Amino acid sequence: MTSPVTSPVTNPATGPATGSLLVRAARGETVPRPPVWFMRQAGRSLPEYLKLREGTAMLDACMDPGLVVEITLQPVRRYGVDAAIFFSDIVLPLKAVGVDLDIVPGVGPVVAQPVRTLADVEAIPDLEPEHVGFVTEAVRGLVGELGPTPLIGFAGAPFTVASYLVEGGPSKEHAKTKAMMFGAPDVWDALLRKIAGIAATYLEVQVAAGASAVQLFDSWAGALTPADYAERVLPHSARVLERAGRLGVPRIHFGVGTTNLLGLMGEAGADVVGVDWRTPLATAIGQVGDRAVQGNLDPTLVFAPTEVMLARAAEIIDAGRAAKGHIFNLGHGVIPSTDPDQLKRLTEFVQTYEPTG
């Protein structure tokens, strides 16, 4: 076990990565080209990852600093992307505070005792830096290895994490989640406040150890109407992003199926709004206000002929020139059966593409 860590700092991260393309683009500064990285670039599509993970459960891997460092570095070495994303899982902080859950292969996070009452919420401890000393150790190791390449820290947003806790696992309808949101608003508010505090602390720990940017994932927010999101979710995500904003690093906010929520997700406190593949980037730019955008190549296009994939990537790069800043990414995570060589071709294309206009 690592030694106790110090409390998170509130000064902006400093070091060689602060002048990186990713950080500058996220801040809306002029850059010669869009930086490129891929959500879920560290993991299931890489043969070296699958070999390394053999016999090790997901959450065990996430709590092993040596494995986290190696897995996070693998796509940086293979693709030459402009940023690393910290290898972890959105439910890891819950596991760290003692929530009885596991990640079941082929299913996802499964919670032994779903949250139903205010007492259930109150039984969840707050996250303290000492709960995730292995994260501090891993981030420090990564920053030392990455040099000028920035590390993106991340956390799960309150709505998405709450859905796992209330449903007991993944859900397509989020029926129990919405039943609590509408039928037990006091329990819902307490639960999201609890998760927001945990997520904010988790981001603070990562930045204190050297992460140069953070991303808040709200994978299931697209299940909500704008009005329900604005009233019952946005204030809690805003608490997370506000605390992250005190650290002086750029904040990326991403959700899936959030075409009708992009403006609100920006208003929650993002410097960069992630855009999934369903929304044309030009449309998204008009919705997010004075903010940078991230995205948004359809992840399935890596299975198309290379020239088709690259032509679509060029369209996205061209559209991104109208934004305050643009970070090239997929419109969701890398699909496990993706050919890594295609991502290598895509990375090199983004890094060398010269618009004709």
C-alpha positions in Angstrom: 0.0 0.0 0.0 1.2 3.5 -0.8 1.9 6.0 1.9 -0.8 8.5 2.7 -1.2 11.3 0.2 -1.4 15.0 0.9 -4.6 16.9 0.4 -5.4 18.0 -3.2 -3.9 21.3 -4.2 -5.9 24.1 -5.8 -3.2 25.7 -8.0 -3.2 25.1 -11.7 -1.2 22.1 -12.8 2.3 23.1 -14.0 4.9 21.3 -16.0 5.8 20.5 -19.6 2.3 19.4 -20.6 0.7 22.8 -19.9 1.9 24.0 -23.3 0.6 21.0 -25.1 -1.8 21.1 -28.0 -4.6 19.6 -26.0 -4.4 22.1 -23.2 -4.1 25.0 -25.5 -7.0 23.9 -27.8 -9.2 23.3 -24.7 -8.5 26.8 -23.6 -9.4 28.2 -27.0 -5.8 29.2 -27.9 -4.6 29.2 -31.4 -3.0 25.9 -32.3 -1.5 24.6 -35.6 -3.8 21.6 -35.8 -6.4 19.9 -33.6 -4.9 17.5 -31.0 -6.2 13.9 -31.2 -6.9 11.2 -28.7 -9.5 8.5 -28.4 -11.9 7.7 -25.7 -11.2 4.1 -24.5 -7.9 4.2 -26.4 -6.4 2.4 -23.4 -7.9 -1.0 -23.3 -10.0 -3.6 -25.1 -8.9 -3.1 -28.7 -5.2 -3.5 -28.0 -3.6 -7.0 -28.0 -0.9 -5.9 -25.6 -3.7 -4.8 -23.2 -5.5 -8.1 -23.4 -2.3 -10.0 -22.8 -1.4 -7.9 -19.8 -4.9 -8.2 -18.3 -5.1 -12.0 -18.5 -6.2 -13.4 -15.2 -6.7 -9.9 -13.6 -10.2 -8.6 -12.8 -10.9 -5.1 -14.1 -11.2 -3.3 -10.8 -8.0 -5.1 -9.5 -6.2 -3.8 -12.6 -7.5 -0.3 -11.8 -6.1 -0.5 -8.3 -2.6 -1.7 -9.4 -0.5 1.4 -10.1 2.0 -0.5 -12.2 -0.7 -1.9 -14.4 -2.5 1.4 -14.7 0.7 3.1 -15.8 1.5 0.5 -18.4 -2.1 0.3 -19.8 -2.4 4.1 -20.0 0.9 4.3 -21.9 0.2 1.6 -24.4 -1.9 3.6 -26.8 0.4 6.6 -26.5 3.3 4.4 -27.7 1.3 2.6 -30.4 -0.6 5.6 -31.9 1.4 8.6 -31.0 -1.8 10.4 -29.8 -1.6 13.9 -28.3 -2.9 12.9 -24.8 -3.2 10.0 -22.5 -6.4 9.1 -20.7 -6.1 7.7 -17.2 -7.0 4.0 -17.2 -9.7 3.4 -14.6 -13.5 3.0 -14.4 -16.2 5.4 -13.4 -17.3 3.2 -10.5 -13.8 2.8 -9.0 -14.3 5.6 -6.4 -17.4 3.9 -5.1 -15.4 0.7 -4.8 -12.7 2.6 -3.0 -15.1 3.9 -0.3 -16.5 0.4 0.3 -19.6 0.1 -1.9 -20.1 -3.6 -2.7 -19.9 -3.8 -6.5 -18.0 -5.5 -9.2 -17.5 -5.2 -12.9 -18.9 -8.4 -14.5 -17.4 -9.3 -17.9 -20.0 -8.9 -20.6 -22.4 -7.0 -18.3 -20.7 -4.0 -16.6 -20.8 -2.6 -13.1 -23.1 -4.6 -10.8 -24.1 -3.3 -7.4 -24.9 -5.9 -4.7 -27.3 -3.6 -2.7 -28.9 -0.9 -4.9 -29.7 2.4 -3.4 -33.3 2.9 -2.5 -33.6 5.1 0.6 -32.0 8.1 2.2 -30.4 5.7 4.7 -28.7 3.9 1.8 -27.3 7.2 0.6 -26.0 8.2 4.0 -24.3 4.8 4.3 -22.0 5.7 1.4 -18.8 7.3 2.8 -17.3 10.4 1.3 -14.2 9.9 -0.7 -11.0 10.9 1.0 -7.6 11.1 -0.9 -6.3 8.3 1.3 -8.9 6.0 -0.2 -7.2 6.2 -3.6 -3.5 6.4 -2.8 -3.0 4.0 -5.7 -4.4 6.6 -8.0 -1.9 9.3 -6.8 0.9 6.8 -7.2 -0.2 5.9 -10.7 -0.7 9.5 -11.9 2.7 10.6 -10.6 4.3 7.7 -12.4 2.5 8.5 -15.6 3.4 12.2 -15.5 7.0 11.2 -15.1 6.8 8.9 -18.1 4.7 11.1 -20.4 6.8 14.3 -20.2 5.2 16.9 -22.5 2.2 14.6 -23.4 -0.7 15.6 -21.2 -2.6 13.1 -19.0 -6.4 13.5 -18.8 -8.0 12.6 -15.5 -11.6 11.6 -15.4 -14.6 10.8 -13.3 -18.2 9.6 -13.9 -20.9 12.3 -13.7 -23.5 12.2 -11.0 -26.4 11.0 -13.2 -24.6 8.1 -14.8 -23.1 6.9 -11.5 -26.4 7.3 -9.8 -28.1 5.1 -12.5 -25.7 2.2 -11.7 -26.3 2.6 -8.0 -30.1 2.8 -8.3 -30.6 0.2 -11.0 -28.0 -2.2 -9.6 -26.3 -2.4 -13.0 -26.5 -1.2 -16.6 -30.0 -0.2 -17.8 -31.4 0.8 -21.2 -34.6 2.4 -19.8 -33.3 3.8 -16.5 -36.8 3.3 -15.1 -35.8 2.9 -11.5 -33.5 5.8 -11.7 -36.2 8.1 -13.1 -38.7 6.7 -10.6 -36.5 7.9 -7.8 -35.8 11.2 -9.6 -39.5 12.0 -9.9 -40.9 10.1 -7.0 -38.3 10.6 -4.2 -36.7 13.9 -5.0 -35.1 14.2 -1.5 -33.4 10.8 -1.9 -32.4 11.7 -5.5 -30.9 15.1 -4.5 -29.0 13.5 -1.6 -27.6 10.8 -3.8 -26.4 13.1 -6.5 -24.9 15.4 -3.9 -23.0 12.5 -2.5 -21.8 11.3 -5.9 -20.8 14.9 -6.9 -18.6 15.2 -3.8 -17.0 11.8 -4.6 -16.4 12.7 -8.2 -14.9 16.1 -7.4 -12.5 14.7 -4.9 -11.5 12.0 -7.4 -10.7 14.7 -10.0 -8.8 16.8 -7.4 -6.6 13.8 -6.5 -5.7 13.2 -10.1 -4.9 16.9 -10.8 -2.9 17.2 -7.5 -0.8 14.3 -8.7 -0.2 15.9 -12.1 -3.1 15.4 -14.6 -3.2 18.3 -17.0 -7.0 18.2 -17.9 -10.1 16.3 -16.7 -13.1 14.8 -18.4 -16.5 14.2 -16.8 -18.3 11.3 -18.4 -22.1 11.4 -18.4 -22.7 8.3 -20.5 -26.5 8.1 -19.8 -27.5 11.7 -19.7 -29.1 11.4 -23.1 -32.0 9.6 -21.5 -33.2 12.9 -20.1 -35.2 15.8 -21.4 -33.6 19.2 -21.3 -35.9 20.4 -18.6 -35.3 17.4 -16.4 -31.6 17.6 -16.9 -31.5 21.3 -16.2 -33.5 21.0 -13.0 -32.4 17.6 -11.5 -28.9 16.9 -12.9 -27.1 20.0 -14.1 -26.7 21.6 -10.6 -24.9 18.5 -9.4 -22.6 18.2 -12.4 -21.9 21.9 -12.0 -20.6 21.3 -8.5 -18.1 18.8 -9.8 -17.0 21.0 -12.6 -16.8 24.1 -10.4 -14.5 22.3 -8.0 -12.4 21.1 -10.9 -12.3 24.6 -12.3 -10.5 25.8 -9.1 -7.6 23.6 -10.1 -6.8 25.6 -13.2 -7.0 22.8 -15.7 -9.3 22.5 -18.7 -12.6 20.6 -18.1 -14.2 18.4 -20.8 -17.8 17.3 -20.4 -19.1 14.4 -22.5 -22.3 12.5 -22.8 -23.9 10.0 -25.3 -27.1 10.9 -27.1 -27.0 14.4 -25.8 -27.8 16.3 -29.0 -30.5 18.3 -27.1 -28.4 18.8 -24.0 -25.1 20.2 -25.5 -25.8 23.8 -24.5 -26.8 22.8 -21.0 -23.7 20.6 -20.6 -21.6 23.5 -21.5 -23.4 25.7 -19.0 -22.6 23.2 -16.3 -19.1 24.5 -16.3 -17.2 22.9 -19.2 -14.4 24.4 -21.1 -14.9 21.8 -23.8 -18.1 20.0 -24.7 -17.7 16.5 -26.0 -20.0 15.7 -29.0 -21.1 12.2 -29.9 -21.3 11.0 -33.5 -25.1 11.7 -33.8 -24.7 15.5 -33.9 -22.9 17.2 -36.8 -20.0 19.1 -35.4 -21.1 22.3 -37.1 -24.5 22.0 -35.4 -22.9 21.4 -32.0 -20.6 24.4 -32.3 -23.6 26.6 -32.6 -25.1 25.2 -29.5 -22.2 25.2 -27.0 -21.5 28.9 -26.9 -18.0 30.3 -26.4 -16.5 26.9 -25.7 -14.3 24.4 -27.5 -15.7 21.1 -28.8 -14.4 17.6 -28.8 -15.2 14.8 -31.3 -16.8 13.4 -33.2 -16.0 10.6 -35.8 -18.5 7.7 -35.7 -16.5 4.9 -34.0 -17.8 2.4 -36.5 -16.1 4.2 -39.4 -12.9 2.5 -38.5 -14.5 -0.6 -40.0 -15.1 1.2 -43.3 -12.5 1.5 -46.1 -9.6 3.6 -44.9 -10.3 6.3 -47.5 -13.9 6.6 -46.3 -12.8 6.9 -42.7 -10.2 9.6 -43.6 -12.6 11.6 -45.8 -15.1 11.8 -42.9 -12.3 12.8 -40.5 -11.3 15.6 -42.9 -14.9 16.9 -42.9 -14.8 16.9 -39.1 -11.5 18.7 -38.9 -12.7 21.3 -41.4 -15.9 21.9 -39.4 -13.9 22.2 -36.2 -12.1 25.2 -37.5 -15.2 27.3 -36.7 -15.1 26.4 -33.1 -13.3 28.3 -30.3 -11.1 25.2 -30.1 -11.3 21.6 -31.4 -10.0 18.4 -30.0 -10.4 15.5 -32.5 -11.8 12.3 -31.0 -14.4 9.7 -31.8 -18.0 10.3 -31.0 -17.8 7.6 -28.3 -15.3 5.0 -27.1 -13.1 2.7 -29.2 -15.1 -0.4 -30.1 -13.3 -3.6 -28.8 -13.0 -5.2 -32.2 -11.3 -2.2 -33.8 -8.2 -2.8 -35.8 -5.4 -0.8 -34.0 -3.7 -0.2 -37.3 -6.8 1.8 -38.4 -6.5 4.1 -35.3 -2.8 4.6 -36.1 -3.7 5.7 -39.7 -6.4 8.0 -38.3 -4.0 9.5 -35.8 -1.4 10.2 -38.4 -4.0 11.7 -40.8 -5.3 14.1 -38.2 -1.7 15.1 -37.3 -0.7 15.8 -40.9 -4.0 17.0 -42.6 -3.8 20.4 -44.2 -7.2 22.0 -45.1 -7.4 23.3 -48.6 -9.7 26.2 -47.9 
